[in-house]
Amino acid sequence: MTSKPRPLPYALAALALLALAALAFAVGRYPVSPGEVLAALAGQAADPTVNTVVLQVRGPRVLAALLVGAALAAAGSAYQGMFRNPLVSPDILGVSTGAALGAVLGILLSLNIFWVQIFSFVGGLFAVGLVYGIGSRLRGHDPLLALVLTGVVIGTLLGSVIALLKVLADPYNQLPAITFWLLGSLASISPRDLAVAAPLALFGLAPMLLLRWRMNLLALPDDEARALGVDTRRLRTLVVACATLMAASVVAISGIIGWVGLLIPHAARLLVGPDFGRLLPLAMLMGAGFLLAVDTLCRTLATIEVPPGVLTALIGTPFFLWLFALSRRAW
């Protein structure tokens, strides 16, 4: 018998997300009052500067933080459920490293930002396809362990290629662009980027929502899941494809932002348990709120904007250790 759903964590996460969104629109180098924010969103702002700040500067950035945070948290939840391991993140199969390699190649070829993002997206998909193709053909090994180890090896190899390309890059023009992209940023995301990334992320999310009850069966040993009528190999392939599509689509526009896909699903699981149907929506709410809070801090802490990838590590490391100490239950 399943326990009754607990609506309190979802309500608190939604309220916190709304409060963080209001704060993100209001604070910055040009402060905007809540009334002016509402007027601008309604298209009734009297001051054109307020309208520009709210709709053209902060609006796309807030939407980007919501999209990237929710997508990374959803992908992390799917990977952790599939691998039955709360220490797995979207980076484990080489999504981030492959996307980074694609972006670095685009920058070295002096392409514009649109093609850099395309190269990044294709690189993330290629890396996971390579990992899955090699890992699934390793006979005599646990398939999940083979995927993890293959992902670590391929990720290390691609990371070495990135390091080599950084050495070969122009130190005055290309190397700074590569460094800033690898640190991650939401500052340059445009509405066109969101219009491309959002449908791809939703396309990857839809099968996971429709098959959420089957996702729980991946936590069982393969023979038990097959006895219940689930083709674990096909389901695992679908989960990897969907989670990779979500992660690659947002990493391509934001750069490498770590810890969201690792920390947030773990925190959500402590609140509502491992049932994927309950875990996924809460993780998405918390991931969106977490990245929005981090991005707001990044642009308000100092005169020079701090990359969100740096701040997520500084915040995520002690918070994850605290969550790990708090959780005394096995997976």
C-alpha positions in Angstrom: 0.0 0.0 0.0 1.4 3.4 -1.0 1.3 6.2 1.5 -0.8 9.3 1.0 0.9 12.2 -0.8 2.1 15.0 1.3 1.1 18.3 -0.3 3.1 20.6 2.1 6.5 20.2 0.4 5.0 21.1 -3.0 3.2 24.1 -1.6 6.2 25.4 0.2 8.5 24.9 -2.8 6.0 26.7 -5.1 5.6 29.6 -2.7 9.4 29.9 -2.3 9.8 29.8 -6.1 7.3 32.7 -6.5 9.0 34.7 -3.8 12.4 34.1 -5.4 11.1 35.1 -8.8 9.7 38.4 -7.4 13.0 39.1 -5.7 15.0 38.3 -8.9 12.9 40.8 -10.8 13.2 43.5 -8.2 16.9 43.5 -7.1 20.0 44.5 -9.1 21.9 47.5 -10.1 18.7 49.1 -11.1 16.2 48.4 -8.2 12.6 48.0 -9.2 9.7 48.0 -6.8 7.1 45.2 -6.7 4.5 47.5 -8.1 6.6 48.5 -11.0 7.4 44.8 -11.7 3.7 44.0 -11.8 3.0 47.0 -14.0 5.8 46.1 -16.4 4.6 42.4 -16.6 1.1 43.7 -17.3 2.4 46.0 -20.1 1.4 49.2 -18.1 4.8 50.5 -17.0 5.0 54.3 -17.2 8.8 54.4 -17.2 10.3 52.8 -20.3 13.5 52.0 -18.4 11.5 49.8 -16.0 9.9 48.1 -18.9 13.3 47.4 -20.5 14.9 46.1 -17.2 12.0 43.8 -16.3 11.0 42.4 -19.7 14.3 42.5 -21.7 17.1 42.2 -19.2 15.8 40.3 -16.2 12.8 38.5 -17.7 14.8 36.2 -20.0 17.3 35.6 -17.3 14.7 34.6 -14.7 13.0 32.2 -17.3 16.4 30.8 -18.1 17.2 30.0 -14.5 13.8 28.3 -14.1 14.2 26.2 -17.2 17.9 25.2 -16.6 17.3 24.5 -12.9 14.2 22.4 -13.5 15.7 20.5 -16.4 18.9 19.6 -14.6 17.0 18.5 -11.5 14.7 16.3 -13.5 17.6 14.7 -15.4 19.4 14.1 -12.1 16.3 12.5 -10.6 16.0 10.2 -13.6 19.6 9.2 -13.5 19.7 8.6 -9.8 16.5 6.5 -10.0 17.8 4.4 -12.9 21.2 3.8 -11.3 19.8 3.3 -7.8 22.4 5.7 -6.5 21.9 9.2 -5.0 25.5 10.2 -5.9 24.8 10.1 -9.7 24.3 13.3 -11.6 23.7 14.3 -15.3 27.5 14.5 -15.6 28.0 10.8 -15.0 27.4 9.8 -18.6 29.4 12.6 -20.1 26.6 15.0 -21.0 28.4 18.1 -19.6 31.8 17.1 -20.9 30.6 16.3 -24.3 28.7 19.6 -24.4 31.8 21.5 -23.3 33.9 19.9 -26.0 31.4 20.9 -28.6 31.3 24.4 -27.4 35.1 24.6 -27.3 35.3 23.4 -30.9 32.7 26.0 -31.9 34.7 28.8 -30.2 38.0 27.6 -31.8 36.3 27.8 -35.2 35.2 31.4 -34.4 31.5 30.6 -34.9 28.8 32.8 -33.5 27.0 32.0 -30.3 24.1 30.2 -32.1 26.4 27.7 -33.7 28.4 27.3 -30.5 25.2 26.2 -28.8 24.4 23.8 -31.6 27.9 22.3 -31.3 27.4 22.0 -27.6 24.1 20.3 -27.9 25.4 17.8 -30.5 28.5 17.2 -28.4 26.4 16.3 -25.3 24.3 13.8 -27.3 27.3 12.3 -29.0 29.1 11.7 -25.7 26.2 9.9 -24.1 25.6 7.9 -27.3 29.2 6.9 -27.3 29.1 5.9 -23.6 25.8 4.0 -24.0 27.0 2.2 -27.1 30.2 1.0 -25.4 28.7 0.3 -22.0 25.8 -1.8 -23.4 28.2 -4.0 -25.4 30.4 -4.9 -22.4 29.4 -8.5 -21.6 29.8 -10.2 -18.3 29.4 -7.0 -16.3 26.5 -5.4 -14.5 24.9 -3.1 -17.1 24.5 -0.2 -14.7 28.1 -0.4 -13.4 29.4 -0.8 -17.0 27.6 2.5 -18.0 28.9 4.4 -15.0 32.5 3.2 -15.5 32.3 3.9 -19.2 30.9 7.3 -18.5 33.8 8.1 -16.2 36.4 6.9 -18.7 34.9 8.7 -21.7 34.4 11.9 -19.6 38.0 11.8 -18.6 39.1 11.4 -22.2 36.9 14.2 -23.4 38.2 16.4 -20.6 41.7 15.8 -21.7 40.8 16.8 -25.3 39.3 20.0 -23.9 42.5 20.7 -22.0 44.5 20.2 -25.2 42.3 22.6 -27.1 42.6 25.2 -24.4 46.4 25.0 -24.8 46.1 25.4 -28.5 43.6 28.3 -28.3 44.4 31.9 -28.8 45.2 33.2 -25.3 43.8 36.7 -26.0 40.5 36.0 -27.7 39.5 32.3 -27.7 40.9 31.2 -24.3 38.9 33.7 -22.2 35.7 32.8 -24.1 36.3 29.1 -23.5 37.0 29.7 -19.8 33.9 31.8 -19.2 31.7 29.3 -21.1 33.0 26.4 -19.0 32.2 28.3 -15.8 28.5 28.7 -16.9 26.4 31.8 -17.1 22.8 32.9 -17.6 23.6 36.5 -18.5 23.7 36.1 -22.3 20.7 33.8 -22.8 18.2 35.4 -25.2 14.5 34.7 -25.8 15.5 32.9 -29.0 17.7 30.5 -27.0 14.8 29.8 -24.7 12.5 29.2 -27.6 14.8 26.5 -28.9 15.8 24.9 -25.5 12.4 24.8 -23.9 10.6 22.5 -26.4 13.6 20.1 -26.4 13.5 19.9 -22.6 9.7 19.4 -22.6 10.1 16.7 -25.3 12.5 14.9 -23.0 10.3 15.4 -19.9 7.0 14.1 -21.4 8.0 10.4 -21.6 9.3 10.5 -18.0 6.0 11.9 -16.8 3.9 9.3 -18.8 6.1 6.4 -17.6 6.7 7.6 -14.0 5.2 4.5 -12.5 7.5 2.3 -14.6 10.5 4.3 -13.4 10.0 3.0 -9.9 10.5 -0.6 -11.2 14.1 0.4 -12.3 14.9 0.4 -8.6 14.3 -3.3 -8.5 16.7 -6.0 -9.7 16.3 -6.5 -13.5 14.9 -10.1 -13.1 12.2 -8.9 -10.7 11.3 -5.9 -13.0 11.1 -8.3 -16.0 8.8 -10.6 -14.0 6.4 -7.6 -13.6 6.3 -7.2 -17.4 8.8 -4.4 -17.9 11.5 -4.5 -20.5 14.3 -3.0 -18.4 16.7 -2.6 -21.3 14.3 -0.6 -23.5 13.1 1.4 -20.6 16.6 2.2 -19.5 17.5 3.3 -23.0 14.5 5.6 -23.1 15.3 7.1 -19.7 18.9 7.8 -20.8 17.7 9.4 -24.0 15.1 11.6 -22.4 17.4 12.7 -19.5 20.2 13.4 -21.8 18.0 15.4 -24.2 16.9 17.6 -21.2 20.4 18.1 -19.9 22.1 18.7 -23.2 19.4 21.2 -24.3 20.0 23.5 -21.3 23.7 23.0 -20.9 24.1 24.2 -24.5 22.6 27.6 -23.6 23.9 28.0 -20.0 27.3 26.3 -20.0 28.5 24.0 -17.2 26.5 24.5 -14.0 27.2 21.7 -11.6 25.6 20.4 -8.4 22.0 21.1 -9.4 21.4 17.6 -10.8 23.2 16.0 -7.9 22.0 18.0 -4.9 18.4 18.8 -5.6 17.0 15.3 -6.3 18.7 14.1 -3.1 17.1 16.9 -1.1 13.7 16.2 -2.7 13.9 12.5 -2.0 14.4 13.2 1.7 11.1 15.2 1.7 8.8 12.9 -0.3 10.6 9.6 -0.7 11.9 7.8 -3.8 8.5 7.4 -5.6 9.3 8.9 -9.0 5.8 10.3 -9.6 6.2 12.4 -6.4 9.9 13.1 -6.7 10.0 14.5 -10.2 7.7 17.6 -9.7 9.2 18.5 -6.4 12.7 18.2 -7.7 11.8 20.5 -10.7 10.3 23.1 -8.4 13.3 23.0 -6.0 15.9 23.0 -8.9 14.3 26.0 -10.5 14.2 27.9 -7.2 17.7 26.9 -6.3 19.3 28.1 -9.5 17.2 31.3 -9.5 18.4 32.1 -6.0 22.0 31.3 -7.0 21.8 33.5 -10.1 20.3 36.4 -8.1 23.2 36.2 -5.7 25.7 36.0 -8.6 24.6 39.3 -10.0 24.1 41.2 -6.7 27.0 40.0 -4.5 29.7 42.1 -6.1 30.3 44.6 -8.8 31.7 41.8 -11.0 29.3 39.0 -11.7 30.2 35.7 -10.2 29.7 32.6 -12.4 26.9 30.5 -11.1 28.9 27.3 -11.5 31.3 28.6 -8.9 28.6 29.6 -6.4 26.7 26.3 -6.8 29.8 24.4 -5.8 30.4 26.7 -2.8 26.8 26.4 -1.6 26.3 22.8 -2.7 29.3 21.1 -1.1 28.5 21.9 2.6 24.7 21.6 2.0 25.1 18.1 0.4 27.3 17.0 3.3 24.6 18.2 5.7 21.9 16.3 3.8 24.1 13.2 3.6 24.6 13.3 7.4 20.9 13.9 7.9 19.8 10.9 5.9 20.3 7.7 7.8 18.2 5.5 5.5 19.6 3.3 2.8 18.8 3.8 -0.9 
